[in-house]
Amino acid sequence: MPNRLMLAPLTNQQSHADGTLSDDEHRWLAMRALGGFGLTMTCAASVQAVGVGFTGQLGIHDDAHVAGLTRLACDIKMAGSVAIVQLHHAGNRSPRDITGTDPVCPSDDAETGARAMTNDEVHEMIGAFVASACRARDAGFDGVELHGAHGYLLCQFLSAELNRRTDEFGGSLENRARPLFAIIDGIRRECGTDFHVGVRLSPERFGMKIDEIREVYSRLVAGGSVDMIDMSLWDCAKNAIEEGWTDRRLIDIFAGIDRGAVRLAVAGKLYTAAAVRGALAAGADIAVVGRAAITNHDFPRLMRDDPNFAMRQLPVPAQTLRDEGLSDTFIGYMRNWKGFVTD
């Protein structure tokens, strides 16, 4: 990476209905690479048709997706940025009206109507993540990140609340984490040691417990098969909400764990140059920028030139967002974020 700034994997709903990359999504991502982000990550890309999580989601579950991804990887890398695909399965959050079938989950989930995956389906899902990583490699990407956060399928397996299985994928934390580690092993086996592998984790909410996520974190480091752990903190300056940890900031809890050569990325309200410097000073290796990258495609360059730089004030005019590379579809999605867009 030419710098320590990473574009967050941001939902934008700009891909075609079949998951192929659109020109709009290509433009949005290429502009961020040209804007100076050291690592440019795609939105969550579906690894199985049954795991699609939202309208206009980028796909990587079919060979038909590779052509568009190849063009994207080339342009990101030509801009001098590291090109990464985030691999994703929505699990019980897959809408029936998109997938045409009931959502799946580690166990039956009455709240969403999702059914428990069979043992064979879990193995198929693991293989689908690995196959998708191979497509990313073939398309020319530098690596992948596994989305194990925000209550999606890999996070659902980690959750003792949602995962009530009695086979090798349920019960103990070791068993609940087995799909994640099996995917990592498969990617390393198929894609080699020079292919970047990262993992995104949530330290709280979604049934996550700090002690368990710290254990997963340490196992990832000890296994020697991941290059980056991406902690989604919601706010890099906030204290933990879990009892017994409320006197410590989340970033300090995880930055303080021995990680050897593994890089720690952190995301959460990094809207200003000062906030980015604060996260890095706290021990993170990489600052993950989301909203500020939407409002300012060249946030890294603006931050470099102005130590007091801050993202555009909200709400942002729709035309300004168009100028920043967002399509009307993406702008429509951002209207769901209260106070973000104005006409």
N, C-alpha and C positions, 0 to 999 in steps of 0.2 A: 504494500500500500504506500502511495506517495505521501499520505498524511493519515491522521488518526480519526477521520470522519467517515462514517458509514451511512448510506441512505437506508432508512428503515424499510422493511417489507410492508408496503402500504396498499391496502385494498383500494382499488380504483374503478373496478367494474367496466373496464374499457376493452377487454378482449371480446372476440366473437363468441356466439352461442356455443360453438363446438370446441371452444378452448383455444383455438388458434390465435396467435398474436395479431392484434390490429395495428394499423399505422399510428393510431392515436396513442396506444400504450407504448409502442416503440419510441415515438417522439418524446413522450413524458420521461421515460427512463434514460434515453440517450442525452437529453438535455441536462439531467442531473450528473451524468458522467462528465459531460463537457463543462458543467458548472464547478467541477473540482472535487467531487466526492472521491475519496480514496478507494472506497468499496461501494459498488452499486448493486443492490439486491432487488430482485423482482418482488412483486406481491406473492402471496401464498399461491403456489401452483399445485393443482390437484394431481394426485398420484393414482387415483381410481375414479371412474365415472360415478360410482356410488358415493364417493367422498367429496364431491363438489359442494362448496359451501355457500356460494352466492352467485347472483347473476353477473355475467361478464367476467367470470374468473378465468385466469390464465390456466391452460392445461399443459401437463407434461406426461399424461398417462397413455398417449398414443403416438405412434411414429409420425402421424400427420402433423403433430405439433413441432417437429424438429426443424423444419425449414425456417419458420419465423424466428424460432429461438436462436438458430445459427446466425441469422442476420443481426439479431439483437446483441448476442455475445461479441460478434465482430466489432460492432460500433462502440460498445462499452469499452472494450479493450483498446481500440484505436484511440479513444479519448484518454487513455492512461489510467483507467480505473480497473479494479479487480471485479470480475463479473461472477455473481453468485445467484443461483436459483434457490428460493425457499420452497421446500417440499412439504405438502400439507394434505391432511385428510380431516374433514370436518366431523366425522363420526355422527353423534346424535344431533348435530346441528346442520346436517344436510337436508335442505328443503325437499319435500316430496314432489313439489311442482316443478323442480328442476331435474331431479334424478329419475323421477318416474317410479320410485320404489321406496319402501320404508327405510328410514335411516338405521344405521347400525351403531352398536355401542358395546363396550366390554361385557355389560350385563343388561338385562331388560331395564328400560328406563320409562316409568309411567309418565313422567312429566313431559317428555318429548315424543312418546310413543315409539321410541327406538327399540329394536329387538337385539338380543344378545348375539354376538358373532359366534359361529361355530369355531371349533379348534382349527379346522381346515381354512376357514375364512381369515383367521388371524395370521396363519402362515402365508396365505395368499397376499394379505395386506403388507406383510414384511417384504415379500418378494416384489410387490409393486413399488414400494419405496426404493428398493435397490435398482429395479429396472428403470425407474425415473431418473435416478442419479446417473445411470449409464447414458440415458438420452441427453442429460445435461452435459456430460463429458463429451459425447459425440458431437454436440452442437457447438463445442468450443468454450464452454464455461469453465472457469477456474475451480469451481466447486459448488457445494450445496449447503444449505442449512436445513435441519430437521425442525419442523414447528412442533415443539413439545410443550407449548404454552397456551394460555387464553382459553382453556376448556375444550380444545379440539381433541382428536382421537388419542394421540399419544399422551396428552395430559389426562384424558379420561382413564387411560390404563393406569397412570400413576396414582390416581385418586382412590383412596380407600373407601370413599363414600359412593362413588359410581361403580368401581370395579369390585364385584362380589363373586368373581369366578373361583372355581375350586380346582382348575387344572393348573398347568405350569405357568399360566399368565395371570394368576390371581393369588390373593392371600398376602404373603410377605412382600415387603418392598422390593426385594430381589426379583420376585416373580412378576410384580406389577411393572417393573422396569425392563423386564426381559425383552419385550418387543423393541424398545428403543435401542438396546445394546445389540440385539440381533441384526437390526437394520444397519447400525454402524459397522459391525463386523462384515456384513454382506457388501457394503459399499467399499470398504477397504480391500476386500478380496477381489472385487470386480474392477475397481477403478484405480487401485494402487496407492502408494504412499504420497505421491506428489499432488493428489487431488484434495482440495480443501474440504474438510467436513466440520460444520458447526452445528450447535444445538441451541435452540431458544427454549428457555424455561421461565415459568412464573414462580416466584417465591411464596406467593400468598394468593388467596381467593381460589376459586375453582376446585376446592377440596385439597389444595396444596398446603403442606406443613413445612415450616422452615427447616426443622431438623431433617426431614426426609429429603428435601431438595438439596440441602447441604451434603447429605450422604450421596445422592446421585451426582452432584457436582464433583465430589472427591473421587468417586468411582470413574467418572469420565476422564478426569485428570490421570488417575492411576493406570487406566487402560491404555493410555498412550495413543489412542486412535482418533482423537478429535483435535482440531486446531484452535477452535474458538467456542466459548460458552457465552451466549447472548442472553443476559438477564433483563427481562421486561419488568421494570420496577414501577411503572406508572408515573413516578416522580422520583428523580434521582436524589432529591434532597430530603425525602420524607423518612420518618421513623417507621419501623414495623408496627403492624396492628395486632400481631399475635401475642397473646399473654406470655410473659417471660422474655420477650424481645423488644418491648415498647421503648426501652431506653436507648436503643441503637438504631442508626439509620440502616436501611436495607443495603445500600451500597457498601457500607463498612463491613457488614456481616459477611458479604461474599468476596469483597476485595481482600479481606484478611485471611482467606483460605489459601493455603499453598497450592499454586497451580502450575509450577514448573514453567514449561515453554508454552502452555496453553494461554491464548489471549482472552481477556475478559472484556466483553462489550456490554454497555449499559444503555438502556433507553428509558426516557421518562422526563418530559417537560424541559428538554434542552432547547430553549428558544433563543438564547443569547450566547454571544461569545464568552461572557463571564460564566454562564452555567456550564458550558462545555469545558472550560478550563477547570472549573470546580470539580466536575466528575473525573477528569483525568488526574487532578491533584489528589483525589481521594483514593487513587490506585487503579482505576480502570485503564485499560489499554486502548479502547476504542469507544468513541462517543457515537451513539446511534441517533440520528436526527430524523424526525418525522414531520410534524406540522411546519416547522421552519423550512423544511425542504420543499413543501408544497407552496408556501408563499414566496420563497426565494430560491430559484433553481440553482443559483450560484452562491449559496450560503457559505461554503468553505472559502471562497475567494473574498467575499465581503468580510468575513470574520478575520481572515489573514490581514486585510488592509486596514481594518478598523477594530481595535481591541474592545471597543464599546458597542459593537454592532448588535442589533436585536432584529428579530424577524418583523415583517410588516405588522402594523397594528390591525387588530380585528375590529369589525368585519372587513374583509377584503373585497373590493369591487369585482364582479364576475369578469369584466374585461381584463382586469389585471391578471387574474388567474389564467385566462386564455393566453395572455402574453407570456405567462410563466409555463406554458406547455400543457395545460389541462384542457381536455375536450369538454364539450357541454355535458356529456355523460358523467364525467368525473366531477364537474362542478355541481351537477344535480345530486350526486352522492354526498358531496361536502355540505350541501344544504341541510343534510340530516344532523350535522354538527352545529348545535345551537350557537348562533352569533358568529359563524365563520364567513359567510358569504353575504354580500349586499349587492343589489342592483344599482 
